Amino acid sequence: MPRKILIDADPGIDDTLAILAALRAPELDVVGLSIVFGNADVDSCALNGLRLVELEGNDHIPVARGCGQALIIPTEELGTHVHGLDGMGNTNPPLPHGQLDSRHAAEFIVDMVKAYPGEITLVPVGPLTNIGLALRLEPKIANLVKEVVLMGGNAYVPGNISPVAEANIYHDPHAAEIVFSAGWPVTMVGLDVTTKTRMTPDYLSRLYAAGNPAVQLLERIHPCYKAYFDKHYNLQGTIHTHDPSTIAYLLAPQFYTVEKVPVHVETEGKCAGQTVPDKQHQWGDRPPVNVLVDVDEPAVLQLLFDLLSK
């Protein structure tokens, strides 16, 4: 039976790749998308969520709009310099046909988890605001969720939005601290593995050649994303594989090296958003989480290629 997942996203170019890969995986049953701010404003991200479920005939999947700002801190800037003002590489795609679910994303998450106790894996690939708020609305969901597999954080490598912080955690560190301390099963798919998984120009050219609607969309929106990586990392057309790595882990956890360690999130000051592994349990008795620290890059890239090119 396919594994039920609920993706909480801020689509977003790498979110787009992750969502399309998940929708194409027969091993996964995407029961909904909940939408948060991050790569663009939440309204743009919500439209993109509808576009993505409609692209290849998955418009039966509900999409719920959620938080447009962090729980406590003001939002300094969005990721539009990476993903475009529309979150889709400034391609301004046509408006979707469908309508958003009437519930706030946090309510939607609570309802779905209660409807399928012990079955839902939450897959947050944006700021953790919706997830943190859902926990505040109904703390009991911590005992009802099967697992949380999130893209965010960095254990032993530098940050990408500050010297010490990854962008998703940085945008709402208070929500992240709620999620990491909740006591439910958490897997952190962070920069330790996502920056080691790189889609090269040759890989992307072969992917685009598949010609299906998913890769045609990726080919249209990727230039903006590539330009960011070229400017800031001098990758010459190569891109890091951030959000799609969560889907790869769900499908093939054997491709990753995992370390079980408690993680604390710094919420203030210059180090806000830093995810700190506490190997020696010096900061109290917090339950450990699964932190991905290494990856079989060729195997993950082949898995994603097979999903997206079919």
C-alpha positions as CSV (number, residue, x, y, z in Angstrom):
1,M,0.0,0.0,0.0
2,P,1.4,3.4,-0.9
3,R,2.7,5.6,1.9
4,K,0.5,8.5,2.7
5,I,2.3,11.8,2.7
6,L,1.2,15.4,3.2
7,I,3.7,17.9,1.6
8,D,4.0,21.3,3.3
9,A,5.7,23.5,0.7
10,D,6.5,27.0,-0.5
11,P,6.6,26.3,-4.3
12,G,9.3,27.3,-5.4
13,I,11.5,25.8,-8.1
14,D,13.0,23.0,-6.1
15,D,9.7,22.4,-4.4
16,T,8.2,22.0,-7.9
17,L,10.6,19.2,-8.7
18,A,10.0,17.5,-5.3
19,I,6.2,17.7,-5.6
20,L,6.2,16.4,-9.2
21,A,8.5,13.6,-8.3
22,A,6.3,12.6,-5.3
23,L,3.1,12.7,-7.5
24,R,4.8,10.4,-10.0
25,A,6.0,7.8,-7.4
26,P,3.6,4.8,-7.1
27,E,5.0,4.1,-3.7
28,L,3.6,7.5,-2.4
29,D,0.1,8.7,-1.9
30,V,0.1,12.5,-1.7
31,V,-3.0,13.2,0.3
32,G,-2.6,17.0,0.2
33,L,-0.5,20.1,-0.1
34,S,-0.3,22.7,2.6
35,I,1.3,26.0,1.5
36,V,3.5,28.4,3.4
37,F,5.4,31.6,2.6
38,G,9.1,31.4,1.8
39,N,10.3,31.1,-1.7
40,A,7.7,33.7,-2.7
41,D,4.7,35.2,-0.9
42,V,2.1,32.7,0.3
43,D,-0.5,33.7,-2.3
44,S,1.9,33.1,-5.2
45,C,3.0,29.8,-3.6
46,A,-0.6,28.7,-3.2
47,L,-1.3,29.3,-6.9
48,N,1.7,27.3,-7.7
49,G,0.5,24.5,-5.5
50,L,-2.8,24.4,-7.5
51,R,-0.8,24.5,-10.8
52,L,1.3,21.5,-9.8
53,V,-1.6,19.2,-8.9
54,E,-3.3,20.2,-12.1
55,L,-0.3,19.7,-14.4
56,E,-0.6,16.0,-14.8
57,G,-4.1,15.2,-13.7
58,N,-3.8,15.3,-9.9
59,D,-6.3,18.0,-9.3
60,H,-8.3,15.8,-6.8
61,I,-5.5,16.5,-4.3
62,P,-6.5,19.4,-1.9
63,V,-4.3,22.4,-1.6
64,A,-4.6,24.6,1.6
65,R,-3.1,28.0,2.0
66,G,-1.4,28.6,5.2
67,C,0.8,31.2,7.0
68,G,2.1,34.2,5.2
69,Q,4.7,35.1,7.9
70,A,6.6,33.5,10.7
71,L,5.1,32.8,14.1
72,I,7.1,35.5,15.9
73,I,9.9,37.2,13.9
74,P,9.2,39.6,11.1
75,T,10.0,38.3,7.6
76,E,13.0,40.2,6.3
77,E,13.0,38.9,2.8
78,L,11.5,36.2,0.7
79,G,13.4,33.8,-1.7
80,T,12.2,35.6,-4.8
81,H,15.8,36.4,-5.8
82,V,16.3,32.7,-6.1
83,H,12.9,31.6,-7.4
84,G,11.4,34.7,-9.1
85,L,8.7,36.9,-7.9
86,D,6.1,34.3,-8.9
87,G,8.1,31.4,-7.4
88,M,8.2,30.0,-10.9
89,G,11.3,31.7,-12.3
90,N,9.4,34.8,-13.4
91,T,7.7,32.7,-16.1
92,N,4.2,34.0,-15.1
93,P,2.3,30.7,-15.9
94,P,-1.5,30.8,-16.5
95,L,-3.8,30.9,-13.5
96,P,-4.9,27.5,-12.3
97,H,-8.5,26.3,-12.7
98,G,-9.1,24.9,-9.2
99,Q,-9.9,26.4,-5.9
100,L,-8.0,26.3,-2.6
101,D,-9.3,24.2,0.3
102,S,-11.4,26.4,2.6
103,R,-9.3,25.5,5.7
104,H,-6.2,27.2,6.9
105,A,-3.2,24.9,6.2
106,A,-2.6,24.3,10.0
107,E,-6.3,23.2,10.4
108,F,-6.0,21.1,7.3
109,I,-2.9,19.3,8.6
110,V,-4.6,18.6,11.9
111,D,-7.7,17.3,10.2
112,M,-5.7,15.0,7.8
113,V,-3.6,13.6,10.6
114,K,-6.7,12.8,12.7
115,A,-8.4,11.3,9.7
116,Y,-5.5,8.9,9.2
117,P,-3.9,8.3,12.6
118,G,-0.5,6.7,12.5
119,E,-0.5,6.8,8.7
120,I,0.5,10.3,7.6
121,T,4.1,11.3,7.0
122,L,4.5,15.1,7.0
123,V,7.0,16.3,4.4
124,P,7.8,20.0,5.1
125,V,10.1,21.6,2.4
126,G,9.6,25.2,3.4
127,P,9.6,27.2,6.6
128,L,8.0,25.2,9.4
129,T,5.4,27.7,10.3
130,N,2.3,25.7,9.4
131,I,3.7,22.6,11.2
132,G,4.5,24.6,14.3
133,L,1.1,26.2,14.3
134,A,-0.7,22.8,13.8
135,L,1.1,21.5,16.8
136,R,0.0,24.5,18.8
137,L,-3.6,24.0,17.7
138,E,-3.6,20.3,18.5
139,P,-0.6,19.0,20.4
140,K,-2.0,15.4,20.2
141,I,-0.9,15.2,16.5
142,A,2.6,14.6,17.7
143,N,1.4,11.1,18.7
144,L,-0.6,10.6,15.6
145,V,1.9,11.4,12.8
146,K,3.9,8.5,11.5
147,E,7.0,10.6,10.8
148,V,8.2,14.1,9.8
149,V,10.7,14.2,7.0
150,L,11.8,17.8,6.5
151,M,14.1,19.6,4.2
152,G,16.0,22.1,6.4
153,G,18.9,22.6,8.6
154,N,22.6,21.9,8.5
155,A,24.5,19.9,11.1
156,Y,28.1,19.9,10.1
157,V,28.3,22.2,7.0
158,P,27.8,26.0,6.6
159,G,24.4,27.6,6.1
160,N,23.1,29.0,2.9
161,I,21.3,32.1,4.1
162,S,23.7,33.0,6.8
163,P,27.1,31.6,7.8
164,V,25.3,29.2,10.2
165,A,21.7,28.8,9.0
166,E,19.7,27.1,6.3
167,A,17.0,29.2,4.7
168,N,13.9,27.2,5.7
169,I,14.9,27.1,9.4
170,Y,16.1,30.7,9.3
171,H,12.7,32.0,8.1
172,D,10.9,30.7,11.2
173,P,13.4,29.4,13.8
174,H,10.7,29.4,16.5
175,A,8.5,27.1,14.5
176,A,11.5,24.9,13.8
177,E,12.3,24.7,17.5
178,I,8.7,23.6,18.2
179,V,9.0,20.8,15.5
180,F,12.4,19.5,16.7
181,S,11.3,19.4,20.3
182,A,7.9,17.8,19.9
183,G,9.1,14.3,20.5
184,W,7.7,12.8,17.3
185,P,9.9,11.0,14.7
186,V,11.8,13.6,12.7
187,T,14.3,13.1,9.9
188,M,16.3,16.2,8.9
189,V,17.3,16.2,5.3
190,G,19.6,19.2,5.4
191,L,22.5,20.9,3.5
192,D,24.8,18.1,4.7
193,V,23.3,15.9,1.9
194,T,21.4,18.3,-0.4
195,T,24.5,20.3,-1.4
196,K,26.3,17.0,-2.1
197,T,23.6,16.0,-4.6
198,R,24.1,18.1,-7.7
199,M,22.2,18.1,-11.0
200,T,24.7,19.0,-13.7
201,P,23.8,20.6,-17.1
202,D,24.3,17.3,-18.8
203,Y,21.9,15.6,-16.3
204,L,19.3,18.3,-16.7
205,S,19.6,18.2,-20.6
206,R,18.9,14.5,-20.5
207,L,16.0,15.0,-18.1
208,Y,14.4,17.7,-20.3
209,A,14.7,15.4,-23.3
210,A,12.0,13.2,-21.8
211,G,9.5,15.9,-23.0
212,N,6.7,15.1,-20.6
213,P,4.7,18.0,-18.9
214,A,6.7,17.8,-15.7
215,V,10.1,18.2,-17.3
216,Q,8.8,20.8,-19.8
217,L,7.8,22.9,-16.8
218,L,11.2,22.4,-15.1
219,E,13.0,23.4,-18.3
220,R,11.0,26.7,-18.4
221,I,11.5,27.6,-14.7
222,H,15.1,26.4,-14.2
223,P,17.0,29.3,-15.8
224,C,16.3,31.7,-12.9
225,Y,17.4,29.0,-10.4
226,K,20.6,28.2,-12.4
227,A,21.4,31.9,-12.5
228,Y,21.3,32.1,-8.7
229,F,23.7,29.2,-8.3
230,D,26.0,30.5,-11.0
231,K,26.2,33.9,-9.3
232,H,26.6,32.8,-5.7
233,Y,28.3,29.4,-6.1
234,N,29.9,29.5,-9.5
235,L,28.3,26.2,-10.4
236,Q,28.1,26.9,-14.1
237,G,24.6,25.5,-14.7
238,T,24.7,22.9,-11.9
239,I,22.0,23.1,-9.2
240,H,21.8,21.7,-5.7
241,T,19.1,19.1,-5.0
242,H,17.4,20.5,-1.9
243,D,13.7,19.7,-1.6
244,P,13.7,16.6,-3.9
245,S,16.1,14.9,-1.5
246,T,13.2,14.4,0.9
247,I,11.3,12.4,-1.7
248,A,14.5,10.4,-2.5
249,Y,14.9,9.6,1.2
250,L,11.3,8.4,1.5
251,L,11.7,6.1,-1.4
252,A,15.2,4.9,-0.7
253,P,16.5,5.6,2.8
254,Q,19.4,3.1,2.1
255,F,21.0,5.8,-0.1
256,Y,21.7,7.9,3.0
257,T,23.9,7.8,6.1
258,V,21.9,8.7,9.2
259,E,23.1,9.9,12.6
260,K,20.7,9.9,15.5
261,V,21.2,13.0,17.6
262,P,19.1,15.7,19.4
263,V,18.9,18.9,17.5
264,H,18.3,22.4,19.0
265,V,17.4,25.5,17.0
266,E,18.8,28.9,17.8
267,T,16.0,31.4,17.7
268,E,17.8,34.8,18.3
269,G,20.7,36.9,17.2
270,K,23.2,36.4,14.5
271,C,23.0,32.7,14.8
272,A,19.2,32.5,14.4
273,G,18.1,29.4,12.5
274,Q,21.2,27.4,13.3
275,T,20.5,23.8,13.9
276,V,22.8,22.5,16.6
277,P,23.4,18.7,17.0
278,D,23.9,17.9,20.7
279,K,25.8,14.6,20.6
280,Q,26.7,14.6,24.3
281,H,23.2,15.6,25.5
282,Q,24.7,18.7,27.2
283,W,21.6,20.7,26.7
284,G,19.1,18.4,28.3
285,D,17.3,15.2,27.5
286,R,15.8,16.0,24.1
287,P,14.7,13.0,21.9
288,P,17.1,12.4,19.1
289,V,16.2,12.9,15.5
290,N,17.5,11.3,12.3
291,V,20.1,13.7,10.7
292,L,21.3,12.8,7.2
293,V,25.0,13.3,7.0
294,D,26.0,11.6,3.8
295,V,24.5,10.4,0.5
296,D,25.0,8.1,-2.4
297,E,24.7,10.9,-5.0
298,P,24.6,8.8,-8.2
299,A,21.9,6.5,-6.8
300,V,19.7,9.5,-5.7
301,L,20.1,11.3,-9.0
302,Q,19.2,8.1,-10.9
303,L,16.1,7.6,-8.7
304,L,14.9,11.2,-9.4
305,F,15.7,10.9,-13.1
306,D,13.7,7.7,-13.4
307,L,10.7,9.3,-11.7
308,L,10.6,12.5,-13.7
309,S,11.5,11.1,-17.1
310,K,8.9,8.4,-17.4
